[in-house]
Amino acid sequence: MPTTDRTAGGRRNIDALLRRSPLQPVFRARAARRLAVLAYHGVDDPAAFRAQMERLARTARPVGPDEVARAAEHRRPLPARSVLVTFDDGDRTVLTEALPVLARLGIPAAAYVITDLIGTDQPYWWTEAAHLVRHGARAEPLHGLGPTAAVRRLKDLADPERRRALAELRTTATRQAPRQRQLSRADLHTLADAGVAIGSHTASHPCLDRCADADLDAQLLGAHERLARWMGRPPTTFAYPNGNYDPRADRVLRTLGYRTGFLFDHRHAELAPAHRLRISRLRVNSHTGRDRFDTILSGLHPAVHRLRGGR
């Protein structure tokens, strides 16, 4: 059996053991008094995603970002078992795969988009970087690193250095990254008209805590102004790229009138979040298996993840 298959099988066995653990009912009862904000990206397994959403429709109380904002602003807790579905980056599968399911089940959601990519065929910078490294690209800060480690290192660099390293990768790779069709402005309206709130995920998705003041302001203001112009109203919900919170961004977002801001920290949130621009989210994928999905919703998986030193 290949190593990757054995690893995946081991993880499935652990997920099954966790779901059947005597701790699971305890965590599930506690989770009923917490807000679960699910942080997806694309939908690469439509059947599994449909099963996940059908489960939420049966057992949870789906809410939208405006309901979360009102609960935070008025300090009035949301109903028990509230869950908010979110998508980062604006992958087209949110439109083609997720939206039909969400609309059929009446589940509200939020999609956080990278405005520089709207209407283009540019790949995400991190998928581009991984592709370039796989095809022989070199950059001094990434010496000796494979694709995954190189992307992790790029996220840790000061943003000007990240951009220089990307430029170097592009000039040294034997093959450029394939193009990737992104959402259009019309697609954003289709999503919004069907109950998916369109939020900001910055202009180009840098890690904000690695940006200089002027660059941070430009990322937030540029994305905000574009979305306000495209949608006919300013966005009021935001997701931090890579989940990297920055107090400077918090101040700018408050000035711009944002009502909610979301992390990527694999934790439950409060039913009336005390820090409305720093709300926790749970990491999940469309291909997350049933056992792990259950323990993510209960909070048992996040707790074990933290005990193992996960971020």
Backbone as numpy.savetxt, mean C-alpha at the origin, in Angstrom:
# Nx Ny Nz CAx CAy CAz Cx Cy Cz
12.13 -31.67 -4.59 11.27 -30.47 -4.59 12.16 -29.22 -4.59
11.91 -28.25 -5.48 12.70 -27.03 -5.49 12.62 -26.30 -4.15
13.68 -25.54 -3.85 13.75 -24.82 -2.57 12.57 -23.88 -2.39
12.20 -23.15 -3.46 11.10 -22.19 -3.35 9.80 -22.89 -3.01
9.58 -24.10 -3.57 8.36 -24.85 -3.26 8.36 -25.30 -1.80
9.53 -25.75 -1.31 9.61 -26.17 0.09 9.36 -24.99 1.02
9.91 -23.82 0.66 9.72 -22.63 1.48 8.25 -22.24 1.52
7.60 -22.23 0.35 6.19 -21.88 0.30 5.35 -22.88 1.08
5.70 -24.17 0.95 4.97 -25.19 1.69 5.13 -25.03 3.19
6.35 -24.69 3.62 6.58 -24.46 5.05 5.78 -23.29 5.57
5.71 -22.23 4.79 4.93 -21.07 5.21 3.45 -21.41 5.32
2.96 -22.20 4.36 1.54 -22.59 4.43 1.26 -23.43 5.66
2.20 -24.30 6.01 2.02 -25.12 7.22 2.00 -24.25 8.47
2.89 -23.27 8.53 2.91 -22.36 9.68 1.61 -21.56 9.74
1.14 -21.08 8.59 -0.11 -20.31 8.55 -1.27 -21.16 9.06
-1.31 -22.44 8.66 -2.39 -23.33 9.10 -2.31 -23.55 10.61
-1.11 -23.73 11.14 -0.95 -23.92 12.58 -1.39 -22.68 13.35
-1.03 -21.50 12.85 -1.44 -20.26 13.52 -2.95 -20.13 13.53
-3.57 -20.44 12.40 -5.03 -20.27 12.33 -5.74 -21.22 13.29
-5.15 -22.37 13.57 -5.78 -23.33 14.47 -5.26 -23.19 15.90
-4.44 -22.21 16.13 -3.89 -21.99 17.47 -4.99 -21.55 18.43
-4.89 -21.93 19.70 -5.86 -21.46 20.70 -5.79 -19.94 20.90
-4.71 -19.32 20.42 -4.61 -17.86 20.52 -5.49 -17.15 19.49
-5.81 -17.85 18.39 -6.56 -17.19 17.32 -7.91 -16.64 17.79
-8.74 -17.40 18.54 -10.01 -16.82 19.01 -9.81 -15.61 19.92
-8.74 -15.63 20.70 -8.46 -14.50 21.59 -8.13 -13.26 20.77
-7.26 -13.42 19.79 -6.90 -12.29 18.94 -8.09 -11.83 18.10
-8.90 -12.79 17.65 -10.06 -12.41 16.83 -11.04 -11.55 17.63
-11.25 -11.92 18.89 -12.16 -11.14 19.74 -11.62 -9.73 19.96
-10.31 -9.63 20.16 -9.72 -8.31 20.36 -9.78 -7.48 19.08
-9.58 -8.14 17.93 -9.58 -7.43 16.65 -10.95 -6.84 16.33
-12.00 -7.41 16.88 -13.34 -6.86 16.64 -13.45 -5.44 17.16
-12.58 -5.09 18.09 -12.60 -3.73 18.67 -11.50 -2.86 18.07
-10.97 -3.28 16.92 -9.93 -2.53 16.24 -10.32 -2.34 14.77
-9.72 -1.37 14.13 -9.94 -1.11 12.71 -8.87 -1.84 11.90
-9.31 -2.64 10.93 -8.38 -3.32 10.03 -8.35 -2.54 8.71
-7.23 -1.92 8.42 -7.04 -1.25 7.13 -6.11 -2.14 6.31
-6.65 -2.72 5.26 -5.89 -3.67 4.44 -5.16 -2.93 3.34
-3.86 -3.14 3.24 -3.02 -2.45 2.25 -2.61 -3.43 1.16
-3.30 -3.34 0.02 -2.96 -4.13 -1.17 -2.11 -3.28 -2.12
-1.59 -3.95 -3.14 -1.00 -3.25 -4.29 -1.81 -3.68 -5.51
-1.27 -4.49 -6.38 -2.06 -4.98 -7.50 -2.87 -6.21 -7.11
-3.68 -6.67 -8.07 -4.47 -7.90 -7.87 -3.97 -8.92 -8.89
-3.06 -9.80 -8.42 -2.48 -10.79 -9.34 -3.16 -12.15 -9.24
-4.09 -12.31 -8.30 -4.86 -13.55 -8.18 -6.33 -13.16 -8.02
-7.03 -12.93 -9.12 -8.41 -12.43 -9.03 -9.35 -13.35 -8.25
-9.19 -14.66 -8.40 -10.09 -15.59 -7.70 -9.88 -15.50 -6.19
-8.63 -15.46 -5.76 -8.36 -15.35 -4.32 -8.83 -14.01 -3.78
-8.62 -12.94 -4.55 -9.07 -11.62 -4.11 -10.60 -11.60 -3.96
-11.29 -12.21 -4.91 -12.76 -12.27 -4.83 -13.19 -13.01 -3.55
-12.53 -14.11 -3.23 -12.87 -14.85 -2.01 -12.60 -14.01 -0.76
-11.51 -13.26 -0.76 -11.20 -12.39 0.38 -12.29 -11.34 0.57
-12.70 -10.70 -0.53 -13.71 -9.65 -0.42 -15.07 -10.23 -0.04
-15.39 -11.40 -0.54 -16.66 -12.03 -0.15 -16.65 -12.36 1.33
-15.51 -12.76 1.85 -15.41 -12.99 3.29 -15.65 -11.70 4.07
-15.04 -10.61 3.63 -15.24 -9.33 4.31 -16.71 -8.91 4.28
-17.35 -9.11 3.14 -18.76 -8.73 3.01 -19.63 -9.52 3.97
-19.24 -10.78 4.26 -20.03 -11.63 5.15 -19.76 -11.35 6.61
-18.51 -11.07 6.95 -18.11 -11.11 8.36 -17.65 -9.78 8.93
-17.42 -8.79 8.08 -16.88 -7.51 8.56 -17.83 -6.38 8.21
-17.43 -5.18 8.56 -18.21 -3.98 8.28 -17.33 -3.05 7.44
-17.36 -3.21 6.08 -16.52 -2.37 5.23 -16.87 -0.89 5.37
-15.84 -0.05 5.45 -16.01 1.40 5.55 -15.12 2.07 4.53
-15.41 3.36 4.26 -14.59 4.14 3.36 -13.70 5.10 4.13
-12.76 5.76 3.45 -11.84 6.67 4.15 -12.55 7.86 4.78
-13.66 8.31 4.22 -14.39 9.42 4.84 -14.97 9.02 6.19
-15.45 7.78 6.30 -15.97 7.30 7.59 -14.84 7.23 8.63
-13.68 6.77 8.18 -12.53 6.73 9.10 -12.16 8.14 9.53
-12.19 9.08 8.58 -11.86 10.47 8.91 -12.83 11.04 9.93
-14.12 10.80 9.74 -15.11 11.33 10.69 -14.93 10.73 12.08
-14.63 9.43 12.12 -14.41 8.79 13.43 -13.21 9.42 14.14
-12.16 9.71 13.37 -10.96 10.31 13.97 -11.21 11.75 14.40
-11.89 12.50 13.56 -12.10 13.93 13.83 -13.04 14.15 15.00
-14.06 13.30 15.12 -15.07 13.49 16.17 -14.86 12.57 17.36
-13.80 11.71 17.27 -13.52 10.77 18.36 -14.73 9.88 18.67
-15.39 9.47 17.61 -16.53 8.56 17.73 -16.16 7.26 17.04
-15.98 6.19 17.80 -15.48 4.94 17.20 -16.37 4.41 16.09
-15.73 3.81 15.11 -16.44 3.09 14.07 -17.09 1.85 14.66
-18.03 1.24 13.94 -18.63 -0.01 14.42 -17.59 -1.12 14.56
-17.90 -2.09 15.39 -17.03 -3.26 15.55 -16.80 -3.93 14.21
-15.63 -4.53 14.06 -15.22 -5.28 12.87 -15.16 -4.39 11.61
-14.89 -3.12 11.79 -14.75 -2.24 10.62 -13.46 -2.56 9.87
-13.54 -2.50 8.55 -12.38 -2.77 7.71 -12.40 -1.81 6.52
-11.24 -1.26 6.20 -11.07 -0.39 5.04 -10.10 -1.07 4.08
-10.48 -1.15 2.81 -9.66 -1.76 1.77 -8.93 -0.64 1.03
-7.60 -0.74 0.93 -6.81 0.28 0.24 -5.85 -0.39 -0.75
-5.45 0.39 -1.75 -4.50 -0.07 -2.77 -3.45 1.02 -2.98
-2.19 0.65 -2.91 -1.11 1.60 -3.15 -0.60 1.49 -4.59
-0.14 2.60 -5.13 0.60 2.73 -6.38 -0.27 2.90 -7.62
-1.53 2.50 -7.58 -2.40 2.70 -8.74 -2.21 1.69 -9.85
-1.93 0.45 -9.51 -1.81 -0.60 -10.53 -3.12 -0.73 -11.31
-3.03 -0.99 -12.61 -4.24 -1.07 -13.44 -5.18 -2.19 -13.02
-4.66 -3.22 -12.34 -5.54 -4.30 -11.91 -6.54 -3.85 -10.86
-6.29 -2.70 -10.22 -7.31 -2.16 -9.32 -8.56 -1.83 -10.12
-8.37 -1.35 -11.34 -9.50 -1.04 -12.22 -10.07 -2.30 -12.86
-9.20 -3.13 -13.40 -9.68 -4.26 -14.21 -10.13 -5.45 -13.39
-9.51 -5.68 -12.24 -9.82 -6.87 -11.45 -10.53 -6.56 -10.13
-10.05 -5.54 -9.41 -10.63 -5.27 -8.10 -11.98 -4.57 -8.20
-12.07 -3.58 -9.07 -13.29 -2.76 -9.11 -14.56 -3.56 -9.35
-14.61 -4.50 -10.30 -15.85 -5.27 -10.48 -16.29 -6.01 -9.22
-15.32 -6.55 -8.49 -15.65 -7.28 -7.25 -16.16 -6.32 -6.19
-15.44 -5.23 -6.00 -15.84 -4.25 -4.98 -17.22 -3.68 -5.28
-17.48 -3.36 -6.55 -18.77 -2.78 -6.93 -19.90 -3.78 -6.70
-19.67 -5.04 -7.06 -20.71 -6.05 -6.87 -21.05 -6.25 -5.41
-20.05 -6.20 -4.54 -20.26 -6.45 -3.12 -20.57 -5.18 -2.33
-20.48 -4.03 -2.98 -20.75 -2.77 -2.29 -19.70 -2.41 -1.26
-18.44 -2.76 -1.55 -17.34 -2.48 -0.62 -16.63 -1.20 -1.07
-16.61 -0.16 -0.24 -15.84 1.04 -0.59 -14.35 0.77 -0.45
-13.54 1.62 -1.07 -12.10 1.42 -1.01 -11.41 2.75 -1.30
-10.08 2.72 -1.23 -9.27 3.89 -1.58 -8.09 3.42 -2.40
-7.75 4.18 -3.45 -6.59 3.89 -4.28 -5.65 5.09 -4.22
-4.40 4.83 -3.87 -3.40 5.88 -3.72 -2.47 5.85 -4.93
-2.48 6.94 -5.70 -1.84 6.93 -7.01 -0.60 7.82 -7.03
0.33 7.47 -7.92 1.58 8.21 -8.14 1.33 9.09 -9.36
1.21 10.37 -9.15 0.69 11.23 -10.22 1.62 11.32 -11.43
2.94 11.21 -11.25 3.84 11.28 -12.41 3.62 10.13 -13.38
3.01 9.04 -12.91 2.82 7.87 -13.76 1.47 7.86 -14.48
0.53 8.68 -14.05 -0.82 8.63 -14.63 -0.75 9.00 -16.11
-1.37 8.15 -16.93 -1.40 8.38 -18.37 -0.12 8.04 -19.09
0.79 7.31 -18.44 2.06 6.95 -19.06 2.19 5.43 -19.17
3.33 5.01 -19.72 3.67 3.58 -19.72 4.99 3.36 -19.00
5.28 4.21 -18.04 6.50 4.07 -17.25 6.34 3.00 -16.18
7.34 2.16 -15.99 7.27 1.19 -14.89 7.53 1.87 -13.55
7.14 1.23 -12.48 7.50 1.72 -11.15 9.02 1.69 -11.03
9.57 2.68 -10.33 11.04 2.76 -10.29 11.66 1.55 -9.63
10.98 0.95 -8.66 11.58 -0.19 -7.95 11.52 -1.46 -8.80
10.47 -1.64 -9.60 10.46 -2.79 -10.50 11.46 -2.60 -11.64
11.60 -1.35 -12.08 12.61 -1.04 -13.09 14.00 -1.34 -12.55
14.29 -0.90 -11.33 15.62 -1.12 -10.75 15.92 -2.61 -10.63
14.96 -3.38 -10.15 15.18 -4.83 -10.01 15.47 -5.46 -11.37
14.71 -5.07 -12.39 14.93 -5.59 -13.74 16.33 -5.23 -14.23
16.73 -3.99 -14.04 18.04 -3.54 -14.53 19.17 -4.30 -13.86
19.07 -4.51 -12.55 20.10 -5.26 -11.84 20.17 -6.69 -12.37
19.01 -7.30 -12.62 19.00 -8.66 -13.19 19.68 -8.70 -14.55
19.74 -7.57 -15.23 20.34 -7.52 -16.57 21.65 -6.74 -16.57
22.42 -6.98 -15.52 23.81 -6.55 -15.51 24.08 -5.11 -15.14
23.06 -4.36 -14.73 23.28 -2.96 -14.39 24.13 -2.83 -13.14
24.89 -1.72 -13.08 25.76 -1.48 -11.94 25.59 -0.04 -11.47
25.72 0.15 -10.18 25.75 1.48 -9.58 26.57 1.36 -8.30
27.39 2.33 -8.03 28.35 2.23 -6.93 27.70 1.89 -5.59
26.56 2.52 -5.21 25.99 2.19 -3.88 25.40 0.79 -3.80
25.28 0.10 -4.95 24.61 -1.19 -4.99 25.57 -2.32 -5.29
26.86 -2.08 -5.14 27.87 -3.05 -5.53 27.63 -4.40 -4.84
27.53 -5.45 -5.66 27.41 -6.80 -5.15 26.03 -7.22 -4.71
25.03 -6.35 -4.87 23.68 -6.67 -4.40 22.82 -7.27 -5.51
21.99 -8.23 -5.14 21.00 -8.77 -6.06 19.81 -7.84 -6.19
18.83 -8.18 -7.03 17.70 -7.27 -7.29 16.93 -6.84 -6.05
16.57 -7.79 -5.19 15.78 -7.45 -4.01 16.57 -6.58 -3.04
17.80 -6.97 -2.78 18.64 -6.20 -1.87 18.96 -4.82 -2.45
19.11 -4.74 -3.77 19.40 -3.45 -4.39 18.23 -2.49 -4.21
17.01 -2.97 -4.39 15.84 -2.11 -4.19 15.76 -1.67 -2.73
16.02 -2.58 -1.81 16.00 -2.23 -0.39 17.05 -1.15 -0.09
18.22 -1.30 -0.69 19.27 -0.31 -0.48 18.88 1.04 -1.09
18.28 1.04 -2.25 17.86 2.29 -2.88 16.88 3.06 -2.00
15.99 2.34 -1.33 15.02 2.99 -0.46 15.68 3.62 0.77
16.85 3.13 1.13 17.55 3.66 2.30 18.42 4.87 1.97
18.70 5.08 0.69 19.58 6.18 0.30 18.87 7.52 0.41
19.65 8.58 0.62 19.09 9.93 0.46 18.55 10.04 -0.96
17.45 10.74 -1.14 16.76 10.66 -2.42 17.60 11.13 -3.60
18.38 12.19 -3.49 19.23 12.54 -4.65 20.17 11.40 -5.04
20.72 10.70 -4.03 21.60 9.57 -4.32 20.83 8.42 -4.96
19.59 8.21 -4.51 18.75 7.17 -5.15 18.56 7.47 -6.62
18.25 8.72 -6.93 18.01 9.09 -8.33 19.28 8.97 -9.18
20.42 9.31 -8.60 21.68 9.14 -9.34 21.98 7.67 -9.59
21.72 6.84 -8.58 21.96 5.40 -8.76 21.05 4.82 -9.83
19.79 5.25 -9.86 18.87 4.78 -10.90 19.36 5.18 -12.28
19.83 6.40 -12.41 20.35 6.86 -13.70 21.54 6.02 -14.14
22.39 5.66 -13.17 23.55 4.83 -13.49 23.11 3.43 -13.91
22.10 2.89 -13.22 21.59 1.58 -13.62 21.07 1.59 -15.05
20.39 2.65 -15.42 19.82 2.72 -16.77 20.88 2.76 -17.85
22.03 3.34 -17.54 23.08 3.46 -18.56 23.98 2.24 -18.63
23.91 1.36 -17.63 24.81 0.20 -17.60 24.10 -1.12 -17.84
22.79 -1.15 -17.87 22.06 -2.41 -18.06 22.17 -2.89 -19.50
22.16 -4.19 -19.68 22.17 -4.75 -21.03 20.79 -4.74 -21.66
19.76 -4.59 -20.83 18.39 -4.54 -21.35 17.57 -3.61 -20.48
16.85 -2.68 -21.10 16.01 -1.75 -20.36 14.73 -2.44 -19.89
14.11 -1.88 -18.86 12.89 -2.47 -18.30 11.74 -2.35 -19.28
10.85 -3.33 -19.31 9.68 -3.24 -20.18 8.74 -2.13 -19.73
7.99 -1.61 -20.66 7.03 -0.56 -20.35 5.85 -1.17 -19.60
5.12 -0.35 -18.89 3.99 -0.81 -18.07 2.85 0.19 -18.20
1.76 -0.24 -18.74 0.62 0.68 -18.91 0.06 1.07 -17.55
-0.07 2.37 -17.36 -0.57 2.89 -16.10 -2.02 3.39 -16.25
-2.65 3.69 -15.13 -3.99 4.24 -15.16 -4.00 5.59 -15.88
-5.12 5.91 -16.50 -5.30 7.21 -17.14 -6.16 8.10 -16.24
-6.27 9.36 -16.61 -7.15 10.26 -15.86 -8.59 9.78 -15.92
-9.00 9.29 -17.09 -10.37 8.77 -17.21 -10.58 7.57 -16.29
-9.55 6.74 -16.15 -9.65 5.59 -15.25 -9.86 6.04 -13.80
-9.19 7.12 -13.42 -9.36 7.63 -12.05 -10.82 8.02 -11.81
-11.44 8.63 -12.81 -12.86 9.01 -12.67 -13.75 7.77 -12.61
-13.41 6.74 -13.39 -14.19 5.50 -13.34 -14.14 4.90 -11.94
-12.96 4.87 -11.36 -12.82 4.35 -10.00 -13.60 5.19 -9.01
-13.44 6.51 -9.09 -14.11 7.40 -8.13 -15.62 7.29 -8.25
-16.12 7.21 -9.46 -17.58 7.13 -9.67 -18.15 5.84 -9.11
-17.31 4.81 -8.97 -17.76 3.52 -8.47 -17.50 3.35 -6.97
-17.05 4.41 -6.31 -16.89 4.34 -4.86 -15.48 4.10 -4.36
-14.50 4.22 -5.24 -13.10 4.09 -4.82 -12.52 5.50 -4.70
-12.21 5.92 -3.49 -11.63 7.25 -3.27 -10.23 7.29 -3.87
-9.91 8.39 -4.55 -8.59 8.56 -5.14 -7.75 9.42 -4.20
-6.67 8.83 -3.69 -5.80 9.53 -2.77 -4.42 9.73 -3.35
-3.63 10.55 -2.67 -2.28 10.85 -3.11 -1.28 9.86 -2.55
-0.32 9.51 -3.41 0.81 8.65 -3.01 2.11 9.33 -3.45
2.06 10.67 -3.51 3.14 11.56 -3.95 3.24 11.60 -5.47
4.15 12.44 -5.95 4.33 12.60 -7.40 5.11 11.44 -8.00
6.20 11.00 -7.34 7.03 9.95 -7.96 7.42 8.82 -7.02
6.87 8.79 -5.81 7.07 7.70 -4.86 8.50 7.62 -4.30
9.06 8.72 -3.83 10.29 8.60 -3.05 9.93 8.27 -1.61
10.88 7.81 -0.83 10.68 7.69 0.61 10.85 9.10 1.18
9.78 9.65 1.74 9.78 11.06 2.12 10.80 11.38 3.19
11.09 10.44 4.07 12.08 10.70 5.11 13.50 10.72 4.58
13.68 10.45 3.29 14.98 10.54 2.64 15.07 11.78 1.74
14.04 12.63 1.77 13.98 13.81 0.90 14.39 15.07 1.65
15.02 16.00 0.93 15.25 17.34 1.48 13.92 18.07 1.57
13.89 19.13 2.36 12.64 19.87 2.59 11.97 20.29 1.28
12.73 20.89 0.38 12.15 21.40 -0.86 11.59 20.26 -1.72
12.31 19.14 -1.77 11.83 18.01 -2.56 10.58 17.40 -1.94
10.55 17.31 -0.63 9.36 16.79 0.05 8.15 17.66 -0.27
8.30 18.98 -0.16 7.20 19.89 -0.47 6.74 19.71 -1.91
7.69 19.60 -2.83 7.34 19.47 -4.25 6.58 18.17 -4.51
6.99 17.08 -3.84 6.30 15.81 -4.02 4.85 15.89 -3.58
4.62 16.51 -2.42 3.27 16.58 -1.87 2.41 17.60 -2.61
2.95 18.78 -2.84 2.18 19.84 -3.50 1.90 19.50 -4.94
2.90 18.98 -5.65 2.70 18.64 -7.05 1.61 17.60 -7.24
1.66 16.54 -6.45 0.64 15.49 -6.56 -0.73 16.04 -6.17
-0.77 16.83 -5.12 -2.05 17.39 -4.65 -2.70 18.27 -5.72
-1.92 19.15 -6.32 -2.48 20.07 -7.31 -2.96 19.32 -8.55
-2.20 18.33 -8.98 -2.64 17.55 -10.14 -3.95 16.81 -9.86
-4.02 16.14 -8.73 -5.24 15.40 -8.42 -6.44 16.33 -8.28
-6.23 17.48 -7.66 -7.33 18.44 -7.53 -7.81 18.89 -8.90
-6.88 19.13 -9.80 -7.25 19.58 -11.15 -7.92 18.46 -11.94
-7.38 17.26 -11.87 -7.94 16.15 -12.62 -9.31 15.72 -12.12
-9.49 15.69 -10.79 -10.70 15.14 -10.21 -11.76 16.20 -9.94
-11.38 17.47 -10.03 -12.35 18.54 -9.77 -12.54 18.84 -8.29
-11.76 18.21 -7.44 -11.80 18.45 -6.00 -10.49 17.96 -5.41
-10.02 18.57 -4.35 -8.72 18.17 -3.80 -8.80 16.82 -3.08
-7.75 16.03 -3.15 -7.73 14.77 -2.40 -7.64 15.07 -0.92
-8.19 14.19 -0.12 -8.16 14.36 1.34 -7.59 13.15 2.05
-7.08 12.18 1.30 -6.51 10.99 1.92 -5.18 10.68 1.26
-4.23 10.18 2.05 -2.84 10.05 1.63 -2.25 8.76 2.18
-1.34 8.14 1.42 -0.59 6.99 1.91 0.90 7.27 1.71
1.68 7.07 2.78 3.11 7.33 2.74 3.81 6.28 1.86
4.60 6.69 0.88 5.37 5.72 0.10 6.25 4.86 1.00
6.15 3.56 0.79 6.89 2.59 1.59 6.48 2.61 3.06
5.45 3.40 3.39 5.01 3.51 4.77 5.87 4.40 5.63
6.84 5.12 5.03 7.80 5.90 5.81 7.19 7.23 6.25
6.77 7.28 7.50 6.18 8.50 8.07 7.26 9.57 8.23
6.85 10.83 8.03 7.75 11.96 8.23 6.96 13.11 8.82
7.38 13.65 9.96 6.62 14.74 10.58 6.54 16.00 9.70
7.52 16.22 8.84 7.45 17.36 7.92 6.28 17.19 6.96
6.10 15.96 6.48 4.97 15.67 5.59 3.65 15.85 6.31
3.61 15.41 7.56 2.40 15.57 8.37 1.97 17.03 8.40
2.92 17.93 8.60 2.59 19.36 8.67 2.06 19.87 7.33
2.68 19.45 6.24 2.21 19.89 4.91 0.82 19.34 4.62
0.60 18.07 4.93 -0.70 17.45 4.68 -1.80 18.16 5.46
-1.53 18.53 6.70 -2.54 19.25 7.49 -2.85 20.60 6.84
-1.83 21.28 6.37 -2.03 22.58 5.71 -2.89 22.43 4.45
-2.71 21.31 3.74 -3.46 21.08 2.50 -4.86 20.52 2.74
-5.20 20.23 3.98 -6.55 19.78 4.28 -6.77 18.28 4.23
-5.70 17.49 4.32 -5.87 16.04 4.32 -6.50 15.58 5.63
-7.40 14.63 5.52 -8.14 14.14 6.68 -7.58 12.81 7.21
-6.96 12.01 6.32 -6.38 10.74 6.75 -5.05 10.52 6.05
-4.13 9.87 6.76 -2.84 9.47 6.21 -2.51 8.09 6.72
-1.99 7.23 5.85 -1.83 5.82 6.20 -0.38 5.35 6.11
-0.01 4.51 7.08 1.30 3.88 7.15 1.25 2.52 6.45
2.31 1.74 6.65 2.40 0.39 6.06 3.11 -0.49 7.06
2.60 -0.49 8.32 3.33 -1.04 9.45 2.83 -2.39 9.95
1.84 -2.96 9.28 1.31 -4.28 9.61 0.76 -4.32 11.03
-0.09 -3.36 11.32 -0.77 -3.29 12.61 -2.22 -2.90 12.41
-3.06 -3.25 13.38 -4.42 -2.74 13.41 -4.40 -1.28 13.87
-5.48 -0.58 13.58 -5.65 0.80 14.02 -6.78 0.88 15.03
-6.94 2.04 15.61 -8.05 2.27 16.54 -9.34 2.53 15.77
-10.48 2.19 16.37 -11.77 2.46 15.72 -12.05 3.96 15.64
-11.38 4.74 16.47 -11.37 6.20 16.35 -9.92 6.63 16.41
-9.20 6.60 15.29 -7.75 6.82 15.31 -7.36 8.14 15.98
-6.43 8.06 16.93 -5.99 9.26 17.64 -5.11 10.14 16.77
-4.38 9.54 15.85 -3.51 10.29 14.94 -4.01 10.04 13.51
-4.86 10.91 13.03 -5.56 10.64 11.77 -4.64 10.67 10.55
-3.46 11.27 10.65 -2.51 11.25 9.54 -1.39 10.24 9.76
-1.65 9.29 10.65 -0.66 8.25 10.96 -1.42 6.99 11.36
-2.24 6.50 10.45 -3.11 5.35 10.72 -2.44 4.08 10.22
-2.43 3.06 11.07 -1.79 1.79 10.75 -2.56 1.02 9.69
-1.81 0.23 8.94 -2.43 -0.67 7.95 -1.79 -2.05 8.03
-2.54 -3.04 7.59 -2.12 -4.43 7.54 -1.69 -4.79 6.12
-0.53 -5.40 5.99 -0.02 -5.79 4.67 -0.68 -7.08 4.22
-1.20 -7.06 3.01 -1.88 -8.24 2.48 -1.76 -8.21 0.96
-1.83 -9.38 0.35 -1.81 -9.50 -1.11 -3.04 -10.26 -1.58
-3.34 -10.13 -2.86 -4.47 -10.88 -3.38 -4.22 -12.37 -3.31
-2.96 -12.80 -3.35 -2.66 -14.24 -3.28 -2.43 -14.73 -1.86
-2.65 -13.88 -0.86 -2.55 -14.34 0.53 -3.54 -15.48 0.77
-3.05 -16.59 1.28 -3.92 -17.75 1.51 -4.94 -17.50 2.60
-5.94 -18.36 2.64 -7.04 -18.18 3.59 -6.56 -18.19 5.03
-5.65 -19.13 5.36 -5.18 -19.22 6.74 -4.48 -17.93 7.16
-3.57 -17.45 6.32 -2.86 -16.22 6.68 -3.80 -15.02 6.68
-4.73 -14.98 5.73 -5.68 -13.87 5.69 -6.45 -13.81 7.01
-6.87 -14.96 7.52 -7.61 -14.99 8.78 -6.75 -14.48 9.94
-5.49 -14.89 9.98 -4.65 -14.47 11.10 -4.16 -13.02 10.95
-4.14 -12.51 9.73 -3.87 -11.08 9.56 -5.04 -10.28 10.09
-6.26 -10.68 9.74 -7.44 -9.97 10.22 -7.55 -10.04 11.74
-7.15 -11.15 12.33 -7.26 -11.28 13.79 -6.17 -10.52 14.53
-5.06 -10.27 13.83 -3.92 -9.63 14.48 -2.87 -10.61 14.97
-3.14 -11.91 14.87 -2.17 -12.90 15.34 -0.92 -12.91 14.44
-1.12 -12.89 13.14 0.03 -12.85 12.23 0.88 -11.61 12.45
0.30 -10.41 12.53 1.12 -9.22 12.82 1.89 -9.34 14.14
1.27 -9.93 15.15 1.95 -10.07 16.44 3.16 -10.99 16.32
2.98 -12.12 15.63 4.10 -13.05 15.43 5.19 -12.39 14.57
4.76 -11.64 13.57 5.70 -10.93 12.70 6.58 -9.98 13.51
5.98 -9.27 14.45 6.75 -8.33 15.28 7.69 -9.08 16.22
7.23 -10.22 16.77 8.08 -11.00 17.66 9.32 -11.52 16.94
9.16 -11.77 15.64 10.29 -12.26 14.85 11.17 -11.12 14.34
10.87 -9.91 14.77 11.70 -8.77 14.38 11.30 -8.13 13.09
10.09 -8.41 12.60 9.62 -7.82 11.35 9.28 -6.35 11.52
9.39 -5.61 10.43 9.08 -4.17 10.46 7.73 -3.91 9.82
